[in-house]
Amino acid sequence: RMEEHFVYPTFYSVRFWTASADCNGPLKNFFFQRNKVLIPEAWKEMQAWALSQLEWLEDLKRKSRSEYIAGDEMTVVDIQVYATLVFFEDLGAPFIKQHGEKLPWTKALITRMAERPAVKKCHEHIKELFGQGRRNAV
C-alpha cells in the first residue's frame, strides 16, 4: 500500500512539479527529456494524495506499538518510505518540513532510520561522492 499510494505519487508529484510554473532552478524541466508525458497542473494533487497516505499511516500507528510500518522489524517498506521522504525533502516534496507536526510517528521513524549504522554509512558515502551533499550535485 505505501509503495502504490505514497512512493509513486511522491515521485510523480516531483516529476510533474519540475514541469510546472511553480518550479524554478536547476530541476526546471529536468524530466521533460526523459518523459514527455508530464502533467504540470497535477503535482499538487499528487502530493496531497501522498500526504493523505502519511496521515493514514499516522492513524494506523496510533493504534500500534510497532516502531516499523509493517510490523516489529524493519522491512523494505520502511526503507522505501525513508528514502522517499529524505530524498525528496529538498526537491519539491518537503512533507516533514511542512507537515511534521501532524506526522509525529513518521517523523520519529525518520529519526530512528537515520540513526541506523547502515544509513549513516550511506549518507557518508553520498557526501564522499558529492562533496557537501546531494544539493551540490543537483
N, C-alpha and C positions, 0 to 999 in steps of 0.2 A: 504494500500500500504506500509506503513512504517513497519508494522509487517512482512509482507511477504518478502519485498525487503531490509530491513535494519536489523531488530532484528534477524530474522532467520539466515541470512548469517553471522552476527557477532557472534552469538552463535556457529555456526558450524565452523567458521574460528578459534575460540579459541580451540574448541574440536580437530580439525584437527592439529592445531599448537602443542598441547600437545603431539601428536604422531610423530611430525617431528624432524629432526635433529637440527632445529633451537631452540627448547625448551630445556632449561637446568634448573634445580632447582626442587622445590617441586611439580610442576604441570606436570612434565615429565610423560607421560603415565597415567595421572590421570583418564582419561575417558576410558582407554582400558578395564578395568574390568567391566565397566558398558555398554560399547557399542563397540563390537568387529569390527564394520564396520566403520573404520576411514580411511580417505584419506589424509595422511600427506602432500602429494605434492599439495593439493588443497587449503591449508589455505590462501595463498597469493591471489589467485584468488577470494576466498570468501570475504576476507577483501576488495579487490578492488571493488567488486560488492557493498558491503555495503557503502563504501566511495562514490561511484558514486551516491548512493541514497541520501546521505547527501548533495552532490553537487547539485543534482536535487532539493532538498528542499530549499537550499540557493537561487537558481534561482527563484523558486516559491515565496519565501518570499520577494525577492527584489521588487516584483510587488504588495505586500500586506502590509497593515499597521498592520495586526494582530500580536499580541505577542505570539500566540499559533499556533500549527501546523494545527489544523483542524477548526480554527475559532477564535472568540473573547473570548472564555472561555477555561480554561484548561480541557482536556479530558484524557481518558486513553491512548491515543496515546502519549501525552506529557510525561506522567508518564513512559510509556514503553521506549521511546527513552532516557529520562533522566536516568532511571535505567540502561539501557544497556550501555550507554556511561560512566557513573560513575563506574559501577561495573567492566567493562572490561578495564578501563583505565590503570590499572597496571597489567592486566592479559593477555597481548598479543594483545590488540586492542586499542592502545593509539591514537584514532582519533583526539582528541582535542590537545594533546601534539604535534603530528606530523603534523596536518593539520589545526590547529586553525586559522592561518592567512587567509586560504581560506574559513573558516566556521564562519564568524563573527556573523551571525544570530543564528546559532546553539550554539555558544559559549555564546552569550547573553541569550539564553534560559536556558542553564545550570546554569548560574549565577542567573537568575530570580527564577528558580525552587529551587536552593539551599537556597535562602533567605526565602522561604515559611516556616511558623512556623511548619507545619506538617513534612516537610522534615528535618528541623533542629532537631526536636524531634526524628525522625527515626535515624538520624546519631548519636545522643546522645545515643540512645538505643543500637545501634551497638557497640559503644565504651564501654558501660557498659558490654555487652556480651563478647566482645573480647579484652578488655584492650585498648591498644593504637589504635586499629583499625583492620580492616579486614586483613591487611597484616600479622599481627602476628598470625592470626588464620589459614592461609593457609599453 
